[in-house]
Amino acid sequence: DSGVTQTPKHLITATGQRVTLRCSPRSGDLSVYWYQQSLDQGLQFLIQYYNGEERAKGNILERFSAQQFPDLHSELNLSSLELGDSALYFCASSVSGSDSDEQFFGPGTRLTVL
Amino acid sequence: GQNIDQPTEMTATEGAIVQINCTYQTSGFNGLFWYQQHAGEAPTFLSYNVLDGLEEKGRFSSFLSRSKGYSYLLLKELQMKDSASYLCAVRGKDSSYKLIFGSGTRLLVRP
């Protein structure tokens, strides 16, 4: 158990819908990262927040947005869903205090868009 | 641009040694990570290299050559439970600490 929690574990929805994925980082970690992993694909970095502020953006679609709240939990919002958005979405957290900072991954949310 | 290459699949025998290679071309370099990921599960941290050389951690070792943009993960005394994907990830030289992952190498350990 990494200490990072994600809810829900599974999500099945229809095209055009909007969903929210939630992540709680490890206690003391200030940084949250979101990744997308499609079938047989590597982890694609989406976005990072540090202590409530957006720090880095990857290949995140305009239909997707995220935020980090004062209690440091984060939410990833996916809207106007398409079939191709079906994937595992991982959240990771780190202290972000040093270069050797490893990222601890949550169990993921499996999103299926029908 | 950023590019990280790993073999797609490898097969090895229980008890043997396997080396998984990773080559990278990134805009700046601030460390290389190896993660293990079992199917449908979260990646788990294996090793971190930022200086050239070998880092050993039990049955797993990781090597880095920054001048060659090359790393490998060495797994000794393979066990069936080592069947998993192994992800190479590079941290760029910016303030974000984000990781750029390769597509991963799927390792199958046979009896």
Interface residues (C-beta under 8 A of the other chain):
Chain A: S2 V4 S31 Y33 Y35 Q41 G42 L43 Q44 F45 Q48 Y50 R55 A56 G58 L88 F90 S94 S96 D99 S100 D101 E102 Q103 F104 F105 G106 P107 G108 R110
Chain B: N30 G31 F33 Y35 G40 E41 A42 P43 T44 F45 Y48 V50 L87 A89 R91 D94 S95 S96 Y97 K98 L99 I100 F101 G102 S103 G104
